[in-house]
Amino acid sequence: MRARVGEELLPGDEQVDLAVEVFRMLADPTRVRILWVLLDTERAVNAIVEILGKPQSAVSQHLAKLRLARLVLPRKEGSQVFYRVANDHVRQLVADAVHHAEHAGPGVPAHHRGAAVDLKEAR
């Protein structure tokens, strides 16, 4: 149930609890990296393992947690399992979190470097 505070409609307890669970899932570096490599494409488990350089068992455990949290969706094809992010909200959340972190560091954030180069060339 949602509560109204002044003109604002606050999310209900269930939505807040689910949001907290999403943030819990994102509190692990391996899970963020898994989601990052899935942002723009579906990948097989073995491809994720190769990209991350982590043991297959560890990647599978993280994928299971992400699946339970409804952040990724599996698709089985023969003996292979492919994963993709569950929806555009997950994609945006992960991209925004990483881009926000890039802004906390020195220099031009990686996601702005192409734009910075374009601006220099336009001058």
C-alpha positions as CSV (number, residue, x, y, z in Angstrom):
1,M,0.0,0.0,0.0
2,R,1.2,3.5,-0.8
3,A,1.1,6.4,1.7
4,R,0.6,10.0,0.8
5,V,2.8,12.6,2.4
6,G,1.6,16.1,1.2
7,E,1.5,15.9,-2.5
8,E,4.0,13.0,-2.7
9,L,2.9,9.4,-3.1
10,L,5.4,7.2,-1.3
11,P,6.1,3.6,-2.3
12,G,4.6,0.9,-0.2
13,D,6.5,-1.4,2.2
14,E,6.6,-4.2,-0.4
15,Q,8.1,-2.0,-3.1
16,V,10.7,-0.6,-0.6
17,D,11.6,-4.1,0.6
18,L,12.0,-5.3,-3.0
19,A,14.1,-2.2,-3.9
20,V,16.4,-2.9,-0.8
21,E,16.8,-6.5,-2.1
22,V,17.8,-5.1,-5.5
23,F,20.5,-2.9,-3.8
24,R,21.6,-5.9,-1.8
25,M,22.2,-7.8,-5.0
26,L,24.1,-4.9,-6.5
27,A,26.4,-4.7,-3.4
28,D,28.6,-7.5,-4.8
29,P,31.3,-6.6,-7.3
30,T,31.0,-9.9,-9.2
31,R,27.2,-9.4,-9.6
32,V,27.7,-5.9,-10.9
33,R,30.3,-7.1,-13.4
34,I,27.9,-9.9,-14.5
35,L,25.1,-7.4,-15.1
36,W,27.5,-5.0,-16.9
37,V,28.5,-7.7,-19.4
38,L,24.8,-8.5,-20.0
39,L,23.7,-4.9,-20.5
40,D,23.6,-4.9,-24.3
41,T,23.6,-8.6,-25.1
42,E,22.6,-12.0,-24.0
43,R,25.5,-14.3,-23.1
44,A,26.1,-18.0,-22.4
45,V,27.3,-18.8,-18.9
46,N,30.7,-20.0,-20.3
47,A,31.1,-16.6,-22.1
48,I,30.5,-14.8,-18.8
49,V,33.0,-17.0,-17.0
50,E,35.6,-16.3,-19.7
51,I,35.0,-12.5,-19.6
52,L,35.2,-12.3,-15.8
53,G,37.9,-14.8,-15.3
54,K,36.0,-16.3,-12.4
55,P,35.3,-20.0,-11.7
56,Q,32.2,-21.3,-13.4
57,S,30.7,-22.4,-10.1
58,A,31.0,-18.9,-8.6
59,V,29.5,-17.3,-11.7
60,S,26.6,-19.8,-11.6
61,Q,25.9,-19.1,-7.9
62,H,25.8,-15.3,-8.6
63,L,23.6,-15.8,-11.6
64,A,21.2,-17.9,-9.5
65,K,21.0,-15.1,-7.0
66,L,20.4,-12.5,-9.7
67,R,17.7,-14.8,-11.2
68,L,15.9,-15.1,-7.8
69,A,16.0,-11.3,-7.5
70,R,14.5,-11.0,-11.0
71,L,17.4,-9.0,-12.3
72,V,18.4,-11.5,-15.1
73,L,16.4,-14.0,-17.2
74,P,17.7,-17.3,-18.4
75,R,17.1,-19.0,-21.7
76,K,18.1,-22.6,-22.3
77,E,19.3,-23.8,-25.7
78,G,20.4,-27.4,-25.7
79,S,22.9,-27.8,-22.9
80,Q,23.8,-24.1,-22.7
81,V,22.1,-21.5,-20.6
82,F,22.0,-17.9,-21.8
83,Y,21.3,-14.9,-19.6
84,R,20.2,-11.4,-20.2
85,V,19.1,-8.5,-18.0
86,A,15.5,-8.7,-17.1
87,N,14.4,-5.3,-18.4
88,D,15.3,-1.8,-19.2
89,H,15.0,-0.7,-15.6
90,V,17.7,-3.1,-14.5
91,R,19.9,-2.0,-17.5
92,Q,19.4,1.7,-16.6
93,L,20.0,1.1,-12.8
94,V,23.3,-0.7,-13.4
95,A,24.5,1.8,-16.1
96,D,23.6,4.8,-13.8
97,A,25.4,3.2,-10.8
98,V,28.6,2.6,-12.8
99,H,28.4,6.0,-14.5
100,H,27.8,7.7,-11.1
101,A,30.9,5.9,-9.7
102,E,33.0,7.1,-12.7
103,H,32.1,10.7,-11.9
104,A,33.5,10.2,-8.4
105,G,37.0,9.5,-9.8
106,P,39.5,11.9,-11.3
107,G,39.5,12.9,-15.0
108,V,36.8,12.5,-17.6
109,P,34.5,9.6,-17.0
110,A,34.8,6.8,-19.5
111,H,31.2,7.2,-20.7
112,H,32.0,10.9,-21.6
113,R,35.3,10.3,-23.4
114,G,33.7,9.8,-26.8
115,A,31.7,13.0,-26.3
116,A,34.8,14.9,-25.2
117,V,36.7,13.8,-28.2
118,D,33.8,14.8,-30.5
119,L,33.7,18.3,-28.9
120,K,37.4,18.7,-29.4
121,E,37.2,17.7,-33.1
122,A,34.2,20.1,-33.6
123,R,36.4,23.1,-32.5
